[in-house]
């Protein structure tokens, strides 16, 4: 699998992100849905990666810099045809390595709390993330699970 920084201009990536946002809206109240659209993911404080198996898009993920020592994982998504094949684990390991290389002390994330999001929560727990309170600009929300992992 090839994981590369992506400029968010390819049709496959844009389509995967549109599917991601739509699915998040189906499984979370709109006011509790924190998935970023393509324009938001293009901000300078965010690095976005796409994962490819040959010419096929397998998944994606992003890392936002909250401050010089704290990053946030955003937009983790596996293409439907690649679910259950370890794509999310590979993208997550890539993001964690990048965060450590940047000198971050901590990486955090927000995901949903409904049953739909349990596979994501379990993935993050396998990689050492623990539940925490809201961080950055998030607030307490029964539809959100906040998680963090120390890198140092």
PENORNOR-V868886 format. One record per residue. N is the residue number from 1. RES is the residue in one small letter. SS is DSSP state (~ for helix, > for strand, _ for the rest). OMEGA is omega as a letter, one per 30 degrees, with the letter a starting at -180 (999 if undefined). NEAR is the number of other C-alpha atoms within 8 Angstrom. Layout:
[[N;RES;SS;OMEGA;NEAR] [N;RES;SS;OMEGA;NEAR]]
This chain:
[[1;x;_;l;6] [2;x;>;l;7] [3;x;>;a;10] [4;x;>;l;7] [5;x;>;a;8] [6;x;_;a;8] [7;x;_;l;7] [8;x;_;l;9] [9;x;_;a;7] [10;x;_;a;7] [11;x;~;a;6] [12;x;~;a;7] [13;x;~;l;11] [14;x;~;l;11] [15;x;~;l;8] [16;x;~;l;11] [17;x;~;l;12] [18;x;~;l;9] [19;x;~;l;8] [20;x;~;a;11] [21;x;~;l;11] [22;x;~;a;8] [23;x;~;l;8] [24;x;~;l;10] [25;x;~;l;10] [26;x;~;a;7] [27;x;~;l;8] [28;x;_;l;11] [29;x;_;a;9] [30;x;~;a;6] [31;x;~;l;4] [32;x;~;a;9] [33;x;_;a;10] [34;x;_;l;5] [35;x;_;a;9] [36;x;_;l;10] [37;x;_;a;9] [38;x;~;a;9] [39;x;~;l;7] [40;x;~;a;7] [41;x;~;l;11] [42;x;_;a;11] [43;x;_;a;7] [44;x;_;a;5] [45;x;_;a;7] [46;x;>;l;11] [47;x;>;a;11] [48;x;>;l;14] [49;x;>;l;11] [50;x;>;a;14] [51;x;>;a;14] [52;x;>;l;12] [53;x;>;a;9] [54;x;_;l;6] [55;x;_;a;5] [56;x;>;l;6] [57;x;>;a;11] [58;x;>;a;13] [59;x;>;a;16] [60;x;>;l;14] [61;x;>;a;15] [62;x;>;l;14] [63;x;>;l;13] [64;x;>;l;11] [65;x;>;l;10] [66;x;>;l;10] [67;x;>;a;6] [68;x;_;a;8] [69;x;_;a;9] [70;x;>;l;12] [71;x;>;l;15] [72;x;>;l;11] [73;x;>;a;13] [74;x;>;l;11] [75;x;>;l;11] [76;x;>;a;12] [77;x;>;l;11] [78;x;>;l;11] [79;x;_;a;10] [80;x;~;a;5] [81;x;~;a;5] [82;x;~;l;10] [83;x;_;l;9] [84;x;_;a;5] [85;x;_;l;5] [86;x;_;a;7] [87;x;~;a;13] [88;x;~;l;11] [89;x;~;a;8] [90;x;~;l;8] [91;x;~;l;14] [92;x;~;l;10] [93;x;~;l;8] [94;x;~;a;9] [95;x;~;l;12] [96;x;~;l;9] [97;x;~;l;8] [98;x;~;l;8] [99;x;~;l;12] [100;x;~;l;10] [101;x;~;l;7] [102;x;_;l;6] [103;x;_;l;8] [104;x;_;l;13] [105;x;_;a;10] [106;x;>;l;12] [107;x;>;a;15] [108;x;>;l;13] [109;x;>;l;10] [110;x;>;l;9] [111;x;>;a;10] [112;x;>;a;11] [113;x;_;a;11] [114;x;_;a;9] [115;x;~;l;5] [116;x;~;a;8] [117;x;~;a;10] [118;x;~;l;9] [119;x;~;l;7] [120;x;~;l;8] [121;x;~;l;9] [122;x;~;l;8] [123;x;~;a;9] [124;x;~;l;10] [125;x;~;l;9] [126;x;~;a;7] [127;x;_;l;6] [128;x;_;l;7] [129;x;_;l;10] [130;x;>;l;9] [131;x;>;a;8] [132;x;>;l;7] [133;x;_;l;7] [134;x;_;l;9] [135;x;_;a;8] [136;x;_;a;5] [137;x;_;l;5] [138;x;_;l;6] [139;x;_;l;6] [140;x;_;a;7] [141;x;_;a;6] [142;x;_;l;6] [143;x;_;a;10] [144;x;>;l;11] [145;x;>;l;10] [146;x;>;a;13] [147;x;>;l;12] [148;x;>;l;12] [149;x;>;l;10] [150;x;>;l;7] [151;x;_;a;8] [152;x;_;999;4]]
